[in-house]
């Protein structure tokens, strides 16, 4: 940053989000249309004509960067599969506090498999 170069994350992500935010807050219709068409989004007339700019930003960002899809894909990619869990981990998850796995009823112990 001392040489005037921005980090890659800032160049690729934050600058784009900030330019969208500035365009909506300044109500620069040409720039907003350019961003919306380049991203291939369809913003309803109701959201684009709303008096509150937060509604307009929310309408664009919910189509451009949907948080539900991002969180779901991250969980699916990062969390281990339940089928790959070890036997010790299953016993720890089934036992709460000072109880041991052997003290559980037989019906509950069958759930381990």
Phi, psi and omega in degrees: 000338181293334180268007178090003179270141179267152173298155183300319179299320180294317181295317187272330186246299189295322179298322179292318178294319181293321179294323175297314181299314179297318181297319181288318181293325178274356181057044178276092187297323180296315181291322178297314179299320179297317179295314182296317180289324179291332177273349180072036182262159176235105180260129180292155181296328181297315180288320183288336181261002183294146182289330181272120181294338178296326178295319180294315178298317180297320180296320180288311184292328180292335176270324184282313183232072182292120186291327182295317178295320181295316180293316181298316180293324178294317179297316181294325182278326189263326182281142179290155180290142177296336180287339182265008185285146181279161181296322180296322181294321178298316180296321178294322180290328182277337182260130180249134176070226185271359181291144176258163182295325182291338181277353179286153177298154182301326180295322179289323179294332178291337179294340181300321182284000000 
